[in-house]
Amino acid sequence: MNADYDGCQYVGIDLHRRRSVIVRMSGQGERLDTVRIDNDPVALGLELAKAGPDPEVVLEATYGW
């Protein structure tokens, strides 16, 4: 995976109660990074910042959100 990609990025977040999975992808569909984080605003912000200033973001939330 290429964590240093500097083009347009898409971020997918699978949000769960305690932990979430974040996937960053290039515009061509190449997976750049996949991480699992504890749900914490700072951790989420740090992961989103890796995608650059204007990433496209999609969120999937489970029951209860």
C-alpha positions as a LaTeX table, in Angstrom:
\begin{tabular}{lrrr}
\hline
Residue & $x$ (\AA) & $y$ (\AA) & $z$ (\AA) \\
\hline
Met1 & 0.00 & 0.00 & 0.00 \\
Asn2 & 1.15 & 3.53 & $-0.74$ \\
Ala3 & 0.59 & 5.81 & 2.24 \\
Asp4 & 2.44 & 8.75 & 0.57 \\
Tyr5 & 0.10 & 9.13 & $-2.43$ \\
Asp6 & $-0.50$ & 12.84 & $-3.14$ \\
Gly7 & $-3.39$ & 12.72 & $-5.65$ \\
Cys8 & $-7.15$ & 12.88 & $-5.06$ \\
Gln9 & $-8.17$ & 10.40 & $-2.35$ \\
Tyr10 & $-11.36$ & 8.72 & $-1.26$ \\
Val11 & $-11.91$ & 7.68 & 2.35 \\
Gly12 & $-14.33$ & 5.00 & 3.48 \\
Ile13 & $-15.20$ & 4.74 & 7.17 \\
Asp14 & $-16.97$ & 1.71 & 8.63 \\
Leu15 & $-18.14$ & 3.14 & 11.94 \\
His16 & $-18.85$ & 0.83 & 14.87 \\
Arg17 & $-19.55$ & 1.44 & 18.52 \\
Arg18 & $-16.00$ & 1.05 & 19.89 \\
Arg19 & $-13.70$ & 0.80 & 16.86 \\
Ser20 & $-13.86$ & 1.79 & 13.23 \\
Val21 & $-12.07$ & 0.82 & 10.02 \\
Ile22 & $-10.80$ & 3.53 & 7.70 \\
Val23 & $-9.72$ & 2.80 & 4.11 \\
Arg24 & $-8.03$ & 5.35 & 1.87 \\
Met25 & $-8.10$ & 4.81 & $-1.91$ \\
Ser26 & $-6.70$ & 6.60 & $-4.94$ \\
Gly27 & $-8.90$ & 7.92 & $-7.70$ \\
Gln28 & $-7.95$ & 4.82 & $-9.73$ \\
Gly29 & $-9.20$ & 2.46 & $-7.02$ \\
Glu30 & $-5.81$ & 1.50 & $-5.57$ \\
Arg31 & $-5.97$ & 0.83 & $-1.82$ \\
Leu32 & $-3.53$ & 3.22 & $-0.14$ \\
Asp33 & $-4.05$ & 2.43 & 3.53 \\
Thr34 & $-6.32$ & 0.49 & 5.87 \\
Val35 & $-6.38$ & 1.10 & 9.62 \\
Arg36 & $-8.54$ & 0.14 & 12.57 \\
Ile37 & $-8.87$ & 2.83 & 15.25 \\
Asp38 & $-10.54$ & 3.16 & 18.62 \\
Asn39 & $-13.33$ & 5.70 & 18.23 \\
Asp40 & $-11.70$ & 8.90 & 19.30 \\
Pro41 & $-12.06$ & 12.30 & 17.60 \\
Val42 & $-8.32$ & 12.91 & 17.61 \\
Ala43 & $-7.50$ & 9.49 & 16.10 \\
Leu44 & $-10.16$ & 9.99 & 13.42 \\
Gly45 & $-8.86$ & 13.46 & 12.59 \\
Leu46 & $-5.28$ & 12.22 & 12.28 \\
Glu47 & $-6.29$ & 9.46 & 9.87 \\
Leu48 & $-8.44$ & 11.79 & 7.74 \\
Ala49 & $-5.60$ & 14.31 & 7.58 \\
Lys50 & $-3.49$ & 11.69 & 5.76 \\
Ala51 & $-5.90$ & 11.97 & 2.81 \\
Gly52 & $-5.09$ & 15.61 & 2.16 \\
Pro53 & $-7.17$ & 18.78 & 2.39 \\
Asp54 & $-10.30$ & 17.75 & 0.43 \\
Pro55 & $-10.88$ & 14.00 & 0.38 \\
Glu56 & $-14.18$ & 12.50 & $-0.67$ \\
Val57 & $-15.56$ & 10.62 & 2.37 \\
Val58 & $-18.21$ & 7.91 & 2.63 \\
Leu59 & $-19.50$ & 6.68 & 5.98 \\
Glu60 & $-21.18$ & 3.41 & 6.85 \\
Ala61 & $-22.69$ & 3.30 & 10.34 \\
Thr62 & $-24.14$ & 0.32 & 12.15 \\
Tyr63 & $-27.33$ & 0.23 & 14.19 \\
Gly64 & $-27.25$ & 2.68 & 17.06 \\
Trp65 & $-25.56$ & 5.59 & 15.32 \\
\hline
\end{tabular}
